[in-house]
Amino acid sequence: MIKYIYAVDYPIGKKRDYLEWVRNIADTLQEPAELRAIASFDNYFSESPHRLIEFVFDNMVDAAHYFERKEIRRVLQGELPAHAEHVRIMVMERRGDYTKE
């Protein structure tokens, strides 16, 4: 499993605007078949990063296909920088050393 984790900060005083924008683009991000799951988390303590967005894929090939889609590029590369600050991206691969079975 591969996770792309976007860590973003809301622009000062613009959290409401950001959340409204998310409602407008959520379907676009959720639709592609390559995406296994997507979730967002707000920082409980309102510290930076303010929000994490997890994109989950079965493998790196699926992730590459997803992020190469023009509608996904438009949202994440074109629109996100206008609605968020300090965007950081981490790519993580799941390991089994803490798996409880």
C-alpha distances in whole Angstrom, upper triangle without the diagonal:
4,7,10,13,16,19,22,26,28,32,34,36,33,31,32,32,29,28,30,28,25,27,28,24,22,22,22,18,17,19,17,15,12,11,9,11,13,15,18,19,23,24,26,29,29,28,26,24,25,22,18,16,12,10,7,6,5,6,8,11,10,10,13,15,14,16,19,20,23,23,20,22,25,23,21,23,27,27,25,27,30,29,27,28,26,23,20,17,14,11,8,6,5,8,10,14,14,13,16,17
4,7,10,13,16,19,23,25,28,31,33,31,28,30,30,26,26,28,26,23,25,26,22,20,21,20,16,16,18,16,15,12,10,10,11,12,14,16,18,21,22,25,27,27,26,24,21,22,19,15,13,10,8,6,5,6,6,6,10,9,8,11,13,12,13,16,18,21,21,17,19,22,20,18,20,23,24,22,23,27,26,24,24,22,19,17,13,10,7,6,5,6,10,13,16,16,16,19,20
4,6,10,12,16,19,22,25,28,29,27,25,26,26,22,22,25,23,20,22,23,20,18,19,18,15,15,17,16,15,12,10,10,9,9,11,12,14,17,18,21,23,23,22,20,17,19,15,12,10,6,6,5,6,9,9,9,12,11,9,12,14,12,12,16,17,20,20,16,17,20,18,16,18,21,21,19,21,24,22,20,21,19,16,14,10,8,6,5,6,8,12,14,17,17,16,19,21
4,7,10,13,17,19,22,25,27,24,22,24,24,20,20,22,20,17,20,21,18,16,18,17,13,14,17,15,16,13,11,12,11,10,11,12,14,16,17,21,23,22,21,18,15,17,13,10,8,6,5,7,8,12,11,10,13,12,8,11,13,11,10,14,16,18,17,14,14,17,15,12,14,18,18,15,17,20,19,17,18,16,12,10,7,6,5,6,9,11,15,18,20,20,20,23,25
4,6,10,13,16,19,22,24,21,19,22,21,18,18,21,19,16,19,20,17,16,18,18,14,15,18,17,19,16,13,14,12,10,10,9,11,13,14,17,19,18,17,14,11,13,10,6,6,5,6,9,11,15,15,14,17,15,12,14,17,14,13,17,18,20,19,15,16,18,15,12,15,18,17,14,16,19,17,15,15,13,10,8,6,5,6,8,11,13,16,19,20,20,20,23,26
4,6,10,13,15,18,20,18,16,19,18,14,15,18,16,14,17,18,15,15,18,17,13,15,18,18,20,18,15,16,14,11,11,9,10,12,13,17,18,16,15,12,9,11,8,6,5,7,8,12,14,18,17,16,19,17,14,15,17,15,13,16,17,18,17,14,14,16,13,10,12,15,14,11,12,15,13,11,11,10,7,6,5,7,9,11,15,16,20,23,24,23,24,27,29
4,7,10,13,16,18,16,14,17,17,14,15,18,17,15,18,19,17,17,20,19,16,18,21,21,23,21,18,19,17,14,12,10,10,10,10,14,15,13,11,9,6,7,6,5,7,9,12,15,18,21,21,20,22,21,17,19,21,19,16,20,21,22,20,17,17,18,15,12,14,17,15,12,12,15,13,10,9,8,6,5,6,8,11,13,17,18,21,24,25,24,25,27,30
4,7,9,12,14,13,11,14,14,11,12,15,14,13,16,18,16,16,20,19,16,19,22,22,25,23,20,21,19,15,14,11,10,10,10,14,14,12,11,8,5,6,5,6,8,11,14,17,20,24,24,22,25,23,20,21,23,20,18,21,21,22,20,17,17,17,14,12,13,15,13,9,10,12,10,6,6,6,5,7,9,11,15,17,20,22,25,28,29,27,28,31,34
4,6,9,11,10,9,13,13,10,12,15,14,14,17,19,18,18,22,21,19,21,25,25,28,27,24,25,22,18,16,13,12,10,10,13,13,10,9,6,5,5,6,9,11,15,17,21,24,27,27,26,28,27,23,25,26,23,21,24,25,24,22,20,19,19,16,14,15,17,14,11,10,12,9,6,5,6,7,9,12,15,18,20,24,25,28,31,31,30,31,33,36
4,6,8,6,5,9,9,7,9,12,12,12,15,17,16,17,21,21,19,21,25,26,29,28,25,26,23,19,17,13,13,10,11,14,14,10,10,9,9,6,8,11,13,17,19,23,26,29,30,28,30,29,25,27,28,25,22,25,25,25,22,20,20,19,16,15,16,16,14,11,10,10,7,5,6,9,10,13,15,18,21,23,27,28,31,34,34,33,34,35,38
4,6,5,7,10,9,8,12,14,13,14,17,18,18,19,23,23,21,24,27,28,31,30,28,29,26,22,21,17,17,14,15,17,16,13,13,11,11,10,12,15,16,20,22,26,29,32,33,31,33,31,28,29,30,27,24,27,27,26,24,22,21,20,17,16,17,16,14,11,10,9,7,6,6,9,11,14,17,21,24,26,30,31,34,37,38,36,37,39,42
4,6,7,10,11,11,13,15,16,17,19,21,21,22,26,26,25,27,30,32,35,34,31,32,29,25,23,19,18,15,15,17,16,12,12,12,13,11,14,17,19,23,25,29,32,36,36,34,36,35,31,32,34,30,28,31,30,29,27,25,25,24,21,20,21,20,17,15,14,13,11,10,9,12,14,17,21,23,27,29,33,34,37,39,40,38,39,41,44
4,6,8,9,10,12,13,14,16,18,19,21,22,25,26,25,27,30,32,35,34,31,33,29,26,23,20,19,15,16,17,16,13,14,14,15,12,15,18,20,24,26,30,33,37,37,36,38,36,33,34,35,31,29,32,31,30,28,26,26,24,21,21,22,21,18,16,16,14,11,11,12,15,17,20,23,26,29,31,34,35,38,41,41,39,40,42,45
4,5,5,6,9,10,11,12,15,16,17,18,22,22,21,24,26,28,31,31,28,30,26,23,21,17,17,14,16,17,17,14,15,14,14,12,13,16,18,21,23,27,30,34,34,33,35,33,30,31,31,28,26,29,28,26,24,23,23,21,18,18,19,18,15,13,13,11,8,9,10,14,15,18,21,24,27,29,32,34,37,39,40,38,39,40,43
4,5,5,6,9,10,11,13,15,15,16,20,20,19,21,24,26,29,29,26,27,24,20,17,14,13,11,13,14,15,11,13,13,13,9,10,14,15,19,21,24,28,31,32,31,33,31,28,29,30,27,25,28,27,26,23,22,22,21,17,17,19,19,15,13,14,12,9,9,11,14,15,18,20,22,25,27,30,31,34,36,37,35,36,37,40
4,5,5,6,9,10,11,13,15,15,19,20,19,21,24,26,29,30,26,27,24,21,18,15,15,13,15,16,17,14,16,17,16,13,13,16,17,20,22,26,29,33,34,33,35,32,29,31,31,27,26,29,27,26,23,22,23,21,18,18,21,20,16,14,16,14,10,11,14,17,18,21,22,25,28,29,32,33,36,38,39,37,37,39,41
4,6,5,6,9,10,11,13,14,17,18,18,20,23,25,28,28,26,27,24,21,19,16,17,15,17,19,20,16,18,18,17,14,14,17,17,20,22,26,28,32,33,32,33,31,28,29,29,26,24,26,25,24,21,20,20,18,15,16,18,16,13,12,13,11,8,10,13,16,16,20,22,25,27,29,32,33,37,39,40,38,39,40,43
4,5,5,6,9,10,11,12,15,16,15,17,20,22,25,25,22,24,21,17,16,13,14,12,15,17,18,15,16,15,14,11,11,13,13,17,18,22,25,29,29,28,30,27,24,26,26,22,21,23,22,21,18,17,18,16,13,13,15,14,11,9,11,9,6,7,11,14,13,16,18,21,23,25,28,29,33,35,37,35,35,37,39
4,5,5,6,9,10,10,14,15,14,16,19,21,24,24,21,22,19,16,14,11,12,11,14,16,18,15,17,17,15,12,11,13,13,16,18,21,24,28,29,29,30,27,24,26,26,23,22,24,23,22,19,18,19,18,14,15,17,17,13,12,14,13,9,10,14,16,16,18,19,22,24,25,28,29,32,34,36,34,34,35,37
4,5,5,7,9,10,13,14,15,16,19,21,24,25,22,24,21,18,16,14,16,15,18,20,21,18,21,20,19,16,14,16,16,19,20,23,26,29,31,30,31,28,26,27,27,23,22,25,23,22,18,18,19,17,14,16,18,17,13,13,15,13,10,12,16,19,18,21,22,25,26,28,31,32,35,37,39,37,37,38,40
4,5,5,6,9,12,12,12,15,17,19,22,23,20,22,20,16,16,14,16,16,19,21,23,19,21,20,18,16,14,16,14,17,18,21,24,27,28,28,28,26,23,24,24,20,19,21,20,18,15,14,16,13,10,12,14,13,9,9,12,10,8,10,14,17,16,19,20,22,24,26,29,30,34,36,38,36,36,38,40
4,5,5,6,9,10,10,11,14,17,20,20,17,19,16,13,12,10,13,13,17,19,21,18,20,19,17,14,12,13,11,14,15,18,20,24,25,25,26,23,20,22,22,18,17,20,18,18,14,13,15,14,10,11,14,14,10,9,13,12,9,11,15,17,15,17,18,20,22,23,26,27,30,33,34,33,32,34,36
4,6,5,8,10,11,11,14,17,20,21,18,19,17,14,13,12,15,15,19,21,23,21,23,22,20,17,15,16,14,16,17,20,22,25,27,27,27,24,22,24,23,20,20,22,20,19,16,15,17,16,12,14,17,17,13,13,16,15,13,14,18,21,19,21,21,23,24,26,28,29,32,34,36,34,34,35,37
4,6,7,8,10,12,13,16,19,21,18,20,18,15,16,15,18,18,22,24,26,23,25,24,22,20,17,18,16,18,18,21,23,26,27,27,27,24,22,23,22,19,19,20,18,17,13,13,15,13,10,13,16,14,11,12,15,14,12,15,19,21,19,22,22,24,25,27,29,30,34,36,38,37,36,38,39
4,6,5,7,9,10,13,16,17,15,17,15,13,14,13,17,18,21,24,26,23,24,23,21,19,16,16,13,15,14,17,19,23,24,23,23,20,18,20,19,15,15,17,14,14,10,10,12,10,7,10,13,12,10,10,14,14,12,14,18,20,17,19,19,21,22,24,26,27,31,33,36,34,34,35,37
4,5,5,6,9,11,14,15,13,15,12,10,10,11,14,16,20,22,24,22,24,22,20,18,15,15,12,13,12,15,17,20,22,22,22,19,17,19,18,14,15,17,15,15,12,11,14,13,10,11,15,15,13,12,16,16,14,15,19,20,18,19,18,20,21,22,24,25,28,30,33,31,31,32,34
4,5,5,6,9,12,14,12,14,13,11,13,14,18,20,23,25,28,26,27,26,24,22,19,18,15,15,14,16,17,20,22,22,22,18,17,19,17,14,15,17,14,15,11,11,14,14,11,13,17,17,15,15,19,19,17,19,22,24,21,22,21,23,23,24,25,26,30,31,34,33,32,33,34
4,6,6,8,11,13,11,14,13,12,14,15,19,21,24,27,29,27,28,26,24,22,19,18,15,15,13,15,16,19,20,20,20,16,15,16,15,11,12,14,11,11,7,7,11,10,8,11,14,14,13,13,17,17,16,18,21,22,19,21,19,21,21,23,24,25,29,31,34,33,32,34,35
4,6,7,10,11,9,11,10,8,11,12,16,18,21,24,27,25,25,23,21,20,16,15,11,11,9,12,13,16,17,17,17,14,12,14,13,9,10,12,10,11,8,6,10,11,8,9,13,14,12,12,16,17,16,16,19,20,17,18,16,18,17,19,21,22,26,28,31,30,29,31,32
4,6,8,10,7,9,8,7,10,12,16,19,22,24,27,26,27,25,22,21,18,16,12,12,9,11,12,15,17,17,17,14,13,15,14,10,12,15,12,14,11,10,14,14,12,13,16,17,16,16,19,20,19,19,22,23,20,20,18,19,19,20,21,21,25,27,29,28,27,29,30
4,6,9,8,10,10,10,14,16,20,22,26,28,31,29,30,29,26,25,21,19,16,15,12,13,13,16,17,18,17,13,14,15,13,10,12,14,11,13,10,10,14,14,13,14,18,18,18,18,21,22,21,22,25,26,23,23,21,22,21,22,23,23,27,29,32,31,29,31,32
4,6,6,9,10,11,15,17,21,24,27,30,32,31,31,29,27,26,22,20,16,15,12,12,11,13,14,15,14,10,11,12,9,7,10,11,9,11,10,9,13,14,13,14,17,18,18,18,22,23,22,23,26,26,22,23,20,21,19,20,20,21,25,27,30,30,28,30,31
4,5,7,10,12,16,19,22,26,28,31,34,33,33,31,28,28,24,22,18,16,12,12,10,11,13,14,12,9,11,12,10,8,12,13,11,15,13,13,16,18,17,17,20,22,22,22,25,27,26,26,29,29,25,24,21,22,19,20,20,20,24,25,29,28,26,28,29
4,6,9,11,15,18,21,25,27,30,33,32,32,30,27,27,23,20,16,14,10,9,7,8,9,10,9,5,7,9,7,6,10,11,11,14,14,12,15,17,17,16,19,21,21,21,24,26,25,25,27,27,23,22,19,18,16,17,16,17,20,22,26,26,24,27,27
4,6,7,11,14,18,21,24,26,29,28,28,26,23,23,20,17,13,11,7,6,5,8,10,11,11,7,7,10,9,7,10,12,12,15,14,11,14,17,15,15,18,20,20,19,22,24,23,22,25,24,20,20,17,16,14,15,15,16,19,21,24,24,22,25,25
4,7,11,14,17,21,23,25,28,28,28,27,24,24,20,17,14,11,8,5,5,7,10,12,13,9,10,13,13,11,13,16,16,19,17,15,18,20,18,18,21,23,23,21,24,26,25,24,26,26,22,21,18,17,15,15,14,14,17,19,22,21,19,21,22
4,7,10,13,17,20,22,25,24,25,24,21,20,17,14,11,8,6,5,7,10,13,14,15,12,11,15,15,12,14,17,17,19,17,15,18,20,17,16,20,22,21,19,22,24,22,22,24,24,20,19,17,16,15,14,15,14,18,19,22,21,19,21,22
4,7,10,14,17,19,22,21,22,21,18,17,13,11,7,5,5,6,9,12,15,15,17,14,12,15,16,12,13,17,16,18,16,13,16,18,15,14,17,19,18,16,19,21,19,18,20,20,17,17,15,15,14,14,15,15,19,21,23,22,21,23,24
4,7,10,13,15,18,18,19,18,15,14,10,8,6,5,7,9,12,15,17,18,20,17,15,19,19,16,16,20,19,21,19,16,18,19,16,15,19,21,19,16,19,21,18,17,19,19,16,16,15,15,15,15,17,16,20,21,23,21,21,22,24
4,7,10,12,15,14,15,15,12,11,7,6,4,6,9,12,15,18,20,20,23,20,17,20,21,18,17,21,21,22,19,17,19,19,16,14,18,20,17,14,17,18,15,14,16,16,14,14,14,14,16,16,18,18,21,23,25,23,23,24,26
4,6,9,12,11,12,12,10,8,5,5,6,8,12,14,18,21,23,23,25,23,20,23,24,21,21,24,24,25,23,20,22,22,19,17,20,22,20,16,18,20,17,15,16,16,14,15,15,15,17,17,19,19,22,23,24,22,22,24,26
4,6,9,8,9,10,8,6,4,7,9,12,15,18,21,25,26,26,28,26,23,26,27,24,23,27,26,27,25,22,23,23,20,18,21,22,20,16,18,19,15,13,14,15,14,15,16,17,19,19,22,22,25,26,27,25,25,26,29
4,5,5,6,8,7,5,6,8,11,14,17,20,23,26,27,27,30,28,25,28,29,26,25,29,29,30,27,24,25,26,22,20,23,24,22,18,19,21,17,15,15,15,15,15,16,17,19,19,22,22,25,26,26,24,25,26,30
4,6,8,10,10,8,9,11,14,16,20,22,26,29,30,30,33,31,28,31,33,29,28,32,32,33,31,28,29,29,26,24,26,28,25,22,23,24,20,18,18,18,18,19,20,20,23,22,25,24,26,27,27,25,26,26,30
4,5,9,10,9,11,13,17,19,23,25,28,31,32,32,35,33,30,33,35,32,30,34,34,35,33,30,30,31,27,25,27,29,26,23,23,24,21,18,18,17,18,19,21,21,24,24,27,26,28,30,29,26,28,29,32
4,7,8,6,9,12,15,18,22,24,28,31,32,32,34,32,29,31,33,30,28,32,32,32,30,27,28,28,24,23,25,26,23,20,20,20,17,15,14,15,16,17,19,20,23,24,27,27,29,31,31,28,30,31,34
4,6,6,9,12,15,18,22,24,28,31,31,30,33,32,29,31,33,30,28,31,32,32,30,27,27,28,24,22,24,25,23,19,19,20,17,14,13,13,14,15,17,18,22,22,26,26,28,30,30,28,29,31,34
3,5,8,10,14,16,20,22,26,29,29,28,31,29,26,28,30,27,25,28,29,29,28,25,24,25,22,19,21,22,20,17,16,18,15,12,10,9,11,11,14,15,19,20,23,24,27,29,29,27,29,31,34
4,6,7,11,13,17,19,23,26,26,25,28,27,23,25,27,24,22,25,26,27,25,22,22,23,20,17,18,20,19,15,15,16,14,11,9,8,9,9,11,13,16,17,21,22,24,27,27,25,27,29,32
4,7,10,14,17,20,23,27,27,27,29,27,24,26,28,25,23,26,27,27,25,22,22,22,19,17,19,20,18,14,15,16,13,10,10,10,10,12,14,15,18,20,23,24,26,28,29,27,28,30,33
4,7,10,13,16,20,23,24,23,26,24,21,23,24,21,20,23,23,24,22,19,20,20,17,15,17,19,16,13,14,15,12,10,11,11,10,11,12,13,16,17,20,21,24,26,27,25,26,28,30
4,6,10,13,16,20,20,20,22,21,17,20,22,18,17,21,21,22,21,17,18,19,16,14,16,19,17,13,15,17,14,12,12,12,10,10,10,10,13,13,17,17,20,23,24,22,23,25,28
4,7,10,13,17,18,17,20,17,14,17,18,15,14,18,18,19,17,14,15,17,13,11,15,17,15,12,14,16,14,12,14,13,11,10,10,10,12,13,16,16,20,22,24,22,23,25,27
4,6,10,13,14,14,17,15,12,15,16,13,13,17,18,20,18,14,16,18,15,13,16,19,18,15,17,20,18,16,17,16,13,12,10,10,10,10,12,13,16,19,21,19,19,22,24
4,7,10,12,12,14,11,9,12,13,10,10,14,14,17,15,12,14,16,14,12,15,18,17,15,18,20,19,17,19,18,15,14,11,10,10,10,12,13,17,19,21,21,20,23,24
4,7,9,10,12,10,8,12,13,11,12,15,16,19,18,14,17,19,17,15,18,21,21,19,21,24,22,21,23,22,18,16,13,12,10,10,10,10,14,16,19,18,17,20,21
4,5,7,9,6,6,10,10,9,11,14,15,18,18,15,17,20,18,17,19,22,22,21,23,26,25,24,25,24,20,19,15,14,11,11,10,11,14,16,19,20,18,21,22
4,7,8,7,8,11,12,12,14,16,17,21,21,18,20,23,22,20,23,26,26,24,27,30,29,27,29,27,24,22,18,16,13,12,10,10,13,15,18,19,17,20,20
4,6,6,7,9,10,11,13,15,16,20,20,18,19,22,22,20,22,25,26,24,26,29,29,27,28,27,23,21,17,15,11,11,9,10,13,15,19,20,19,22,22
4,5,5,6,9,10,10,12,14,18,19,16,17,20,20,18,19,22,24,22,24,27,27,26,26,25,21,19,15,13,10,10,9,12,14,17,20,22,21,24,25
4,5,5,6,9,10,11,13,16,18,15,16,20,20,18,19,23,24,23,25,28,28,27,28,27,23,21,18,16,13,14,13,15,18,20,24,25,24,27,28
4,5,5,6,9,10,11,15,16,13,15,18,18,17,18,21,22,21,24,27,26,26,27,26,22,21,17,16,13,14,13,15,18,21,24,25,23,26,27
4,5,5,6,9,10,14,14,11,12,16,15,14,15,18,20,18,21,23,23,22,23,22,18,17,13,13,10,12,12,14,17,20,23,24,23,26,27
4,5,5,6,9,12,14,11,11,15,15,14,14,18,19,19,20,23,24,23,24,23,19,18,14,14,12,14,14,17,20,23,26,27,26,29,30
4,6,5,7,10,12,10,11,14,15,14,15,18,19,19,21,24,24,24,26,25,21,20,17,17,15,17,17,19,23,25,28,29,28,31,32
4,5,6,9,9,7,9,12,12,11,13,15,17,16,19,21,21,21,23,23,19,18,15,16,14,16,17,19,22,25,28,28,27,30,31
4,6,8,9,6,6,10,10,9,10,13,14,14,16,18,19,19,20,20,16,15,13,14,13,15,17,19,23,26,28,29,28,31,33
4,6,9,7,7,10,12,11,11,13,15,16,18,20,21,21,23,22,19,18,16,17,16,18,19,22,26,29,31,32,31,34,36
4,6,5,6,9,10,11,11,13,14,15,18,20,20,21,23,23,20,20,18,19,18,21,22,24,28,30,33,34,33,35,36
4,5,5,6,9,10,10,10,12,14,16,18,19,20,22,23,20,21,19,21,20,23,25,27,31,34,36,37,36,39,40
4,6,5,6,9,10,10,11,12,15,16,17,18,21,22,19,20,19,21,21,23,25,27,31,33,36,36,35,38,39
4,5,5,6,8,9,10,11,13,15,15,16,19,19,16,17,15,17,17,20,21,23,27,30,33,32,32,34,36
4,5,5,5,7,9,10,12,14,15,15,17,18,15,16,14,17,17,20,22,25,28,31,34,34,34,36,38
4,6,6,5,6,9,11,12,13,15,17,18,15,17,16,19,20,23,25,28,31,34,37,36,36,39,41
4,6,6,5,6,9,10,10,12,15,16,13,15,15,18,18,21,24,26,30,33,35,34,34,36,38
4,6,6,5,8,10,10,10,13,13,10,12,11,14,15,18,21,23,27,30,32,32,32,34,36
4,6,6,7,9,11,11,13,13,10,12,12,15,16,20,23,25,29,32,34,34,34,37,39
4,6,7,8,10,11,13,15,13,15,15,19,20,23,26,29,32,36,38,37,37,40,42
4,6,5,7,9,12,14,12,15,16,19,21,24,27,29,33,36,37,37,37,39,41
4,5,5,6,9,10,8,11,12,16,18,21,24,26,30,33,34,33,34,36,39
4,6,5,7,9,7,11,13,16,19,22,25,28,31,34,36,35,36,38,41
4,6,8,11,11,14,16,20,22,26,29,31,34,37,39,38,39,41,43
4,7,11,10,14,16,19,22,24,28,30,33,36,37,36,36,39,41
4,7,7,11,13,16,19,22,25,27,30,33,34,33,34,36,39
4,6,9,12,16,19,22,25,27,30,33,34,33,34,37,40
4,6,10,13,17,19,23,25,28,31,32,31,32,35,38
4,7,10,13,16,20,22,25,28,29,29,30,33,35
4,7,10,13,17,19,22,25,26,26,27,30,33
4,7,10,13,16,19,23,24,23,25,28,30
4,6,10,13,16,19,20,20,21,24,27
4,7,10,13,17,18,19,20,23,25
4,7,9,13,14,15,16,19,22
4,6,10,12,13,14,17,19
4,7,9,10,10,14,15
4,6,8,8,12,14
4,6,5,9,10
4,6,9,11
4,6,9
4,6
4
